[in-house]
Amino acid sequence: MLTSGKQHFNKEFFLLIASIKKASDKGSELLFFKKRNSHSSILQLLLTEGFIIAYQEHVSFLIVRLKSAVQGNRNTKTFSVLNATQRIGRKNLTVSLQELVKLQRREGMSTYYILNTDHGLITSFAAIEKGIGGKLLIKIS
């Protein structure tokens, strides 16, 4: 658990995730991202789960050190930002614990979801362990 309470995410948050995905797909080692808001909760979660190596937040920009280029592995995890137009077995991206367990079984153990819950931003595995559901934000497979 990194933050308490549900958070509201703006377009800049989703742009950050899309930028991480694009830089990772290109095999870049570093991502420089101009920012206006703090994204420490999602970056700390990505760091804790091992999807990125490090990050530094400065006043007006972020530096994210990506895992793929450092390891030289092109089979690294890919990020997908989930939005209301995508379906993950249902129309609404808010899932209960039972729906999350079914989704995780169907997708397999190599797929992670980042959820926004009352306990803050957590992975699908942590949500199942805590016995809670939440809103699906990001798929990492």
Secondary structure, DSSP 4 states (H G I P E B T S, - for coil): --SSS-----HHHHHHHHHHHHHHHHT-SEEEEE-SS--HHHHHHHHHTTSEEEEEE-SSEEEEEEHHHHHT-SS---EEE--TTS-SSSSSSEE-HHHHHHHHHHH-TT-EEEEEETTEEEEHHHHHHHT--EEEEEEE-
